[in-house]
Amino acid sequence: MAIVDLVMPKLGESIVEATILKWLKQPGDSVKQDETVLEIATDKVDSEVPSTVEGVLEEVLFKVNDIVPVGTVIARLRSAAEERKESIAPVVAPAVHVAQPVQRTTAAPAREPIYVPATTSNGHSNGHPAVSGTSRFYSPLVLNIAGSEGVSMTELERMPGTGSEGRVTKKDILQYVSDKKQGKVISNQSSGSDTKVNMQPGKQVAVNDAPAAIAHSGNTEIIEMDRMRKLIADHMVRSKHTSPHVTSFTEADVTNLVQWRDKIKQSFEKREGTKITFTPLFIEAIVRCIKKYPLINSSLDGDKIIIKKDINIGMATALPSGNLIVPVIKNADNYNLVGLSKQVNTLAENARNNKLQPSDIQDGSFTLTNVGTFGSLMGTPIINQPQVAILAVGAIKKRPVVIETDQGDTIGIRHMMYLSMSYDHRIIDGALGASFLSAVAAELEHFNIERDF
């Protein structure tokens, strides 16, 4: 009987750790090959980890809610396969996490790891070590330097960062420590109530004095945020902290578009085997305008503007739980309308059924959100970092409007829709933001009602 190590899988380039949600098998249970052993959660997606061998679960090395770095052995299975050569597993640095302490079971020397695949469920946001009670994110290296040099969390929060999205880099904190030793900065540590950085191995970043609990009076109900809602909340706060948001508004007469869709939707579904919604029509217009205004399809890295050549359109999708996720259509400019429709419908269906892959929600360069789905006329969307713009479309409503004709002005009933776009004012000025938004509206207004699909 050979011992086979089950390893925490890597679910994406930016994912460095995962939380154990539930063990579906316990020590002593029989496990078939490809049968799910446990469920895990990252800040991108929820996943199931299957076994690569048939055998018996010998040992579980982590508990539910433990945060485990990718590549770490999480369990051992006893298999009837040929005995494997034992070797010491690579050393993995301890994860820094803020929600709760990481409780680990002392493990025996690890054998040669077998990396297992993962099938996914759902999730959302970006993963970087954070400190509880703050809106900034810090790498383990920065936190380690802060702890060893006696730099408090208050000082870290006030420290200007030159890294991506204003983050504090190693260079920033070393410069701060040097200036502090020379008396060029004041630490503001006059009381013992300041937050300390605790970087002892195997322990979380600690906050010595947490804010006092708020007393609630009257008839109230307290609901604990689920994991995904916490991630969304953190992502939204970080976006507002990172980007100075400006929102521009316009409206579009989409009568031609509405009438064309009504005319062809049945034949479209019969011929292509999928429904046509308004979303692929909006994305088609956005893609054309991005090609005219490429700076909209960019991100900011310190003082460098990174213009993305790939047009990857994220589409905000509401989940049955009420949470939000943003699957991404990669290289949207390579698809015709039929292809866009199939991509939109497939991603939306997978999102609702918890079948998105980690790659489905990564590398977006611009986001579309349809606030009109639930009846809103318009909205002020929050930028999906590290992108620099997000466009919202409102509900399509019939309204009496003035129609300009060669014979003079007249009043008619038209299908009207508001569009709004929030953009990062650090690199996108009002002129560019308004010009792009107006261009999208013009694309929709001048939709060719005689076109084929």
Protein Blocks (a to p, Z undefined) as FASTA:
>chain_A
ZZdddddddfbfklcbdcdfbdcbdehiacdehiafbdcddfkbccddddfbdcddfbdc
bdehiacdehiafbdcddfbdcddddddddddddddfkbccddddddddddddddddddf
bdedddddddehiabdcdfklmmmmmmnopafklmmmpccfbehhiacfklmmmmmmmmm
nopacfhlabfkbccddfbehiacddfbacdddddehjdddddddfklmmmmmmmmmmmm
mpccddddddddfklmmmmmmmmmmmmmmmnopacdfklmmmmmmmmmmmmmmmlmgcde
hjaccddfbdcdddddddfkopacddddehkllpcfklmmmmmmmmmmmmmnopacfklm
goiabdcddfklnopabdcdddddfbfbdcddddddddddddddfkbpcddddddddddd
dddfklmcfklmmmmmmmmmmmmmmpcfkbcZZ
